[in-house]
Structures are given as structure tokens and as C-alpha cells.
């Protein structure tokens, strides 16, 4: 995500895209999961869009130390399973946005 083929970086572009998406919603809970070798729930589902944006602004690739065994790589499958597990209401529409490099 630090690769600079997009300016300033892929991570910054992803964060900006998510902030644009969040600015358009009004009554949906939003959560945030970061992942590399293992997924981490960075922000549980909430209606507090300000806290989601604050969390997004503070995200960096240093959050997950990929020098630790088991934390390197891109484990999309486990990230999606964790995201699916956050949904607790069977009768509502659910959306998972997956942003990865």
C-alpha cells in the first residue's frame, strides 16, 4: 500500500475513497478492518462517521508489523470472514467494501 504508483500512495488513495463513500451515507453502520497476514478489527460497526474518518486518517501501513511471523502477506479470505462476522442482523442489507493493493 506504500507503493507510489498513485500519488501520494495507494493507502492514501484508498483512505480518500472510503472517506468519500462515508460522506454519502446517512443511516448505515460502518466498521473498519485492516489486514495483512491477519485481519484486525480496527473499528467496530458504528453510526459515528466522525470516528470512522478519524480512524481512517490515522491508518498507516505500520499498524501491522509485517516483520512478525504470520502477519505478512495479504490474507483477503480471513479479512472477509471477519467482516462477515460483524454483521449481526439477518434482515438488513449488508455491504463489504474491500480495498487492497
DRENZAFI-129934 format. One record per residue: chain; x, y, z of N, C-alpha, C in turn. Coordinates in steps of 0.2 Angstrom, whole numbers. Last residue first. Example, Ala and Ser with C-alpha at 12.3 -4.5 7.8 and 13.67 -1.06 7.14 Angstrom:
<'A', <64, -11, 35>, <68, -5, 36>, <64, 0, 39>>,
<'A', <66, -28, 39>, <62, -22, 39>, <66, -16, 39>>,
***
This chain:
<'A', <-21, -18, -12>, <-16, -16, -17>, <-15, -23, -21>>,
<'A', <-39, -16, -8>, <-32, -19, -7>, <-28, -17, -13>>,
<'A', <-54, -15, -1>, <-49, -11, -4>, <-42, -14, -2>>,
<'A', <-70, -20, -1>, <-63, -22, 0>, <-59, -18, -4>>,
<'A', <-85, -17, 8>, <-80, -14, 3>, <-73, -17, 4>>,
<'A', <-99, -26, 10>, <-92, -26, 12>, <-88, -23, 6>>,
<'A', <-116, -23, 15>, <-111, -22, 10>, <-104, -22, 13>>,
<'A', <-132, -29, 18>, <-125, -28, 20>, <-121, -27, 14>>,
<'A', <-149, -26, 23>, <-144, -26, 18>, <-137, -25, 20>>,
<'A', <-156, -36, 36>, <-154, -30, 33>, <-149, -31, 28>>,
<'A', <-159, -47, 43>, <-164, -45, 39>, <-162, -38, 36>>,
<'A', <-149, -52, 52>, <-150, -56, 46>, <-155, -52, 41>>,
<'A', <-137, -43, 60>, <-144, -43, 59>, <-146, -46, 52>>,
<'A', <-124, -43, 62>, <-127, -46, 67>, <-135, -46, 66>>,
<'A', <-108, -43, 55>, <-115, -42, 54>, <-119, -46, 58>>,
<'A', <-95, -48, 58>, <-98, -42, 61>, <-105, -40, 60>>,
<'A', <-93, -59, 49>, <-94, -60, 56>, <-97, -54, 60>>,
<'A', <-88, -52, 38>, <-95, -55, 38>, <-97, -57, 45>>,
<'A', <-76, -48, 42>, <-81, -43, 41>, <-88, -46, 41>>,
<'A', <-69, -61, 44>, <-70, -56, 50>, <-76, -51, 48>>,
<'A', <-70, -65, 30>, <-73, -69, 36>, <-74, -65, 42>>,
<'A', <-61, -55, 25>, <-69, -56, 23>, <-73, -60, 28>>,
<'A', <-49, -59, 31>, <-52, -52, 32>, <-60, -52, 30>>,
<'A', <-47, -71, 26>, <-49, -71, 33>, <-52, -64, 35>>,
<'A', <-45, -68, 12>, <-50, -73, 14>, <-52, -72, 22>>,
<'A', <-34, -60, 11>, <-40, -57, 10>, <-46, -61, 13>>,
<'A', <-20, -57, 17>, <-25, -63, 19>, <-32, -60, 18>>,
<'A', <-5, -54, 11>, <-12, -51, 10>, <-17, -57, 11>>,
<'A', <10, -53, 21>, <6, -55, 16>, <-1, -51, 15>>,
<'A', <13, -56, 39>, <15, -53, 32>, <10, -56, 27>>,
<'A', <11, -62, 51>, <7, -55, 50>, <9, -52, 43>>,
<'A', <19, -73, 53>, <11, -74, 52>, <8, -67, 51>>,
<'A', <32, -65, 62>, <29, -71, 58>, <22, -72, 58>>,
<'A', <34, -48, 59>, <32, -53, 64>, <29, -59, 60>>,
<'A', <35, -39, 50>, <41, -42, 51>, <40, -48, 56>>,
<'A', <23, -31, 49>, <24, -37, 44>, <31, -41, 45>>,
<'A', <14, -24, 60>, <21, -26, 59>, <22, -32, 55>>,
<'A', <1, -14, 56>, <3, -21, 57>, <10, -22, 55>>,
<'A', <3, 0, 56>, <-1, -3, 61>, <0, -11, 62>>,
<'A', <11, 4, 45>, <14, 2, 51>, <10, -1, 57>>,
<'A', <3, 10, 36>, <5, 3, 35>, <9, 0, 41>>,
<'A', <-10, 18, 45>, <-4, 18, 41>, <-2, 11, 40>>,
<'A', <-24, 29, 50>, <-21, 22, 47>, <-14, 23, 44>>,
<'A', <-29, 41, 54>, <-23, 38, 57>, <-20, 32, 55>>,
<'A', <-40, 42, 45>, <-34, 47, 45>, <-28, 44, 48>>,
<'A', <-48, 32, 50>, <-45, 31, 43>, <-39, 36, 43>>,
<'A', <-52, 37, 62>, <-48, 31, 62>, <-45, 30, 55>>,
<'A', <-59, 48, 58>, <-53, 49, 62>, <-49, 43, 62>>,
<'A', <-69, 41, 51>, <-65, 46, 47>, <-59, 47, 51>>,
<'A', <-75, 35, 62>, <-73, 31, 57>, <-68, 35, 53>>,
<'A', <-79, 46, 70>, <-74, 42, 72>, <-71, 37, 67>>,
<'A', <-89, 51, 61>, <-83, 55, 63>, <-77, 51, 65>>,
<'A', <-99, 42, 61>, <-95, 43, 55>, <-88, 47, 56>>,
<'A', <-106, 32, 70>, <-102, 38, 72>, <-97, 38, 66>>,
<'A', <-112, 20, 70>, <-115, 26, 66>, <-111, 32, 67>>,
<'A', <-102, 5, 68>, <-104, 11, 72>, <-108, 16, 67>>,
<'A', <-93, -9, 71>, <-98, -6, 67>, <-101, 0, 71>>,
<'A', <-76, -6, 76>, <-82, -10, 76>, <-87, -6, 72>>,
<'A', <-60, -4, 69>, <-66, 0, 72>, <-72, -4, 71>>,
<'A', <-51, -14, 67>, <-49, -8, 69>, <-54, -3, 72>>,
<'A', <-49, -30, 68>, <-55, -26, 68>, <-53, -19, 71>>,
<'A', <-38, -37, 57>, <-39, -34, 64>, <-44, -29, 63>>,
<'A', <-32, -52, 49>, <-36, -46, 49>, <-37, -44, 57>>,
<'A', <-15, -56, 45>, <-21, -57, 49>, <-25, -51, 49>>,
<'A', <-6, -51, 35>, <-7, -59, 36>, <-12, -61, 40>>,
<'A', <-17, -39, 34>, <-11, -41, 30>, <-11, -48, 31>>,
<'A', <-30, -27, 37>, <-27, -34, 36>, <-20, -34, 32>>,
<'A', <-43, -19, 46>, <-36, -19, 42>, <-34, -26, 42>>,
<'A', <-59, -14, 45>, <-55, -20, 47>, <-49, -19, 42>>,
<'A', <-72, -5, 52>, <-66, -4, 48>, <-62, -10, 50>>,
<'A', <-90, -1, 49>, <-84, -3, 53>, <-78, -3, 48>>,
<'A', <-105, 8, 50>, <-99, 7, 46>, <-94, 4, 51>>,
<'A', <-123, 8, 48>, <-117, 7, 52>, <-111, 5, 48>>,
<'A', <-132, 21, 40>, <-129, 14, 39>, <-123, 14, 44>>,
<'A', <-138, 33, 36>, <-141, 28, 41>, <-138, 21, 41>>,
<'A', <-130, 40, 26>, <-133, 43, 32>, <-136, 39, 37>>,
<'A', <-116, 42, 15>, <-121, 38, 18>, <-124, 42, 24>>,
<'A', <-106, 50, 9>, <-113, 50, 6>, <-118, 46, 9>>,
<'A', <-95, 49, 17>, <-98, 56, 17>, <-105, 56, 13>>,
<'A', <-91, 36, 14>, <-94, 38, 20>, <-97, 44, 20>>,
<'A', <-85, 39, 1>, <-90, 34, 2>, <-94, 36, 8>>,
<'A', <-74, 47, 5>, <-79, 50, 0>, <-85, 45, 1>>,
<'A', <-67, 38, 13>, <-70, 45, 16>, <-75, 48, 11>>,
<'A', <-63, 29, 3>, <-68, 27, 9>, <-71, 33, 12>>,
<'A', <-54, 37, -4>, <-60, 34, -7>, <-65, 32, -2>>,
<'A', <-45, 40, 5>, <-48, 45, 2>, <-55, 43, -1>>,
<'A', <-39, 27, 7>, <-42, 31, 13>, <-47, 37, 10>>,
<'A', <-34, 24, -6>, <-39, 20, -3>, <-43, 24, 3>>,
<'A', <-24, 34, -7>, <-30, 34, -11>, <-36, 30, -9>>,
<'A', <-16, 31, 4>, <-19, 37, 4>, <-25, 37, -1>>,
<'A', <-12, 18, -1>, <-15, 19, 5>, <-19, 25, 6>>,
<'A', <-5, 22, -13>, <-11, 18, -13>, <-15, 18, -7>>,
<'A', <0, 39, -11>, <2, 32, -11>, <-5, 28, -12>>,
<'A', <-3, 52, -16>, <4, 51, -13>, <6, 43, -12>>,
<'A', <-2, 45, -32>, <1, 50, -28>, <-4, 52, -22>>,
<'A', <2, 28, -37>, <-3, 33, -36>, <0, 38, -31>>,
<'A', <14, 22, -35>, <12, 22, -42>, <5, 27, -42>>,
<'A', <21, 20, -23>, <19, 27, -25>, <17, 27, -33>>,
<'A', <17, 8, -10>, <19, 9, -17>, <17, 16, -20>>,
<'A', <11, 6, 2>, <15, 11, 2>, <18, 13, -5>>,
<'A', <4, -6, 0>, <0, 0, 0>, <4, 6, 0>>,
***
